[in-house]
Amino acid sequence: MATIKQKEAARRNIKHAQEKWKDMSSRQRSLAQPEGRNRVKPGAVGEGDYFRVIVRDKDQFTSFRTHDVGRKGGVQRLAGHRKSGSWDTQAWLISKEDAHIENDKLVPDTEDAKGILEQLGSEPKHLKADIFQARPRRNVPESKKPTQNQIRARTENIKKAQEARWGGK
């Protein structure tokens, strides 16, 4: 059983701690916790469900959103929102069921993962654990569009639509 003197000391200590915490930011509060200093960043250990392929620096964005590309839970796009209001891909999350690491290289096991890795601007470089880094595909200015690939794809799509509609006439 605590004495009256111990109870008063506990009350004083609690009030003192509450005053200190009011002046701290949320980051300072988390670092003040014993487990706060030891927190590991996602993907740094290698025990997660996804490989992360970083395409752009996260400092370029103010907020983030993920969405599935293809089947649910396979490949996910991590989109970042810029201050200007535009959205762009910050990273790709590729399920460990869709790819594996072989000789420090990310090797796709499915068509979805293969498509994503092919459209990157460079081969993903292994940084640590589940984290890779690659360059984004090159930006084509609007004045150079439509590109030869876009023209070819458009004509192919028109031919496919005509075949579907008129049976190949």
N, C-alpha and C positions, 0 to 999 in steps of 0.2 A: 504494500500500500504506500502511495506517495504521500509525503508530508505536505503541509500547507506551503512551506517555503519552496519545495520542489515544484508544486503546481504553479505558483506565481512566477518562478523562473521560466518554466515552460511557456507560459502565456507571453512573457516578455520576449522570449526567443522567437516565438511564432510571429508576433507583431513586427519584430525587427526584420525577420526574413521576408515577410510580406511587403514591407516598405522597400527593401532592396529589389525584390522581384518586379515591383511596379516600374522601376527605373531601367530595367533590362529589356533588350529586344528579344524576340523569340529565339533567335540564333544564340544569343548569350545564355538564355535560359537552358536551351538544350545542351550547350557545352558545359554548363554548371552541373548537369546530371552525371552521375558516375558512368552510365552507359553511353552518354552523349559523345564522348571523345572516341569511343571505339567503333562507332557505326561505320559499316563498309558500304561504299557506293554500289548501286545495282549493277550487276554484270562483272564486278571486279573479282569475284570469287570463282565463278564458273559453275555455280549450282543452279542457275535459273533455267527457264524453259526456252529462252530465245538467244540467238546470236544478235548482237547489235552492230550494224554497219553504219558508222557515223559519216555523213556526207558534208554537213556544214557545221560550223562552230555554233554552239548553243547560245553564245552571247549575242548573236544577231537577232534573237527572237525574244518576245515578251511572254508568250504563253504557248502551250503545246496541246496537241490532240492526236490520238491514235485512231486509225481505222483499218479494218481488214481489207486486204487486197486478195481477191480470189476467194478461196474457201475459208470458212471461219476458223481462226486459230492458227492458220498457216503462216502467211507473210503479212506483216502489218507495217503501215507507213506512219512514221512519227512526223506529223506536220507541225511546223512552227509558224506563229503569227508575228509578223514584224510590226514595228511602230507605225510604218507607212500604211498598214492595213492589208498588205499582201500576205499570202500564205506560200510556204515553200517546204520542201522535204528537208528535215533536219537529220533523220536517220531512218534506216530500215531495220525492222525486227524480223528475223527469220527463225522460224521454229526449229528446234533441234531435231524434230522428226523430218524436216525438209532439207536439212544439210548436216554436214559433219566436217570436222577439222582433220586434215591430212597433211603432214609436213608443214605445219603453220599456215596452211591455206584453207580457205573456206570452199568446200566442194558441195555443189548442189545435188540433192537426191530426187527432187521433183521438178516438174516443168515450171511451176510458179517461181521457185527459188532460182532456177536457171535463168529465167527471163529477167528477174530483178538484177542478178549479178552481171548479166550481159549488157544491160542498159547503163550501168555505172560508167563514169569517165575513166576509171582505172581499176586494176585488180585490187580487191580489199587487202590491206596490210594488217597483219595481226599485231595488236598493241599489247593486250594482256587478257587472260581468262577468256571471256565471251565477247570481247570488244575488238572490232576491226575498224579501219578507217579507209575511206576511198574518196576520190574526187567526184563531184557531181558531173553529169554529162554536160557537154558544152552548150552554151547559150547561143541560139541562132537569132540574130536581130531580125525584127519584123521586115526590114527592107530587103532581106535576102530570101524571104518566103514567097511562094512555096518552094521548098527545096526539091531536088530531083527525086528523093525518096518519097516525099509527100505527093508529088505528081503521080509517080508510079503506083503508090498505094491507092490513091483516089481512083485512077483508071481501073485498077483491079477490082476495087469495091463496086464500081459502076457495072463492070462486066458481070460480077457475081449477082448483083441485084437484077440485072436484065435476064440472066439465066433463070433465076428463081421465079421471075414474073412471067416470062414468055417461053420458058423451056428451052433456051439456047438458040433462039432464032436470030 
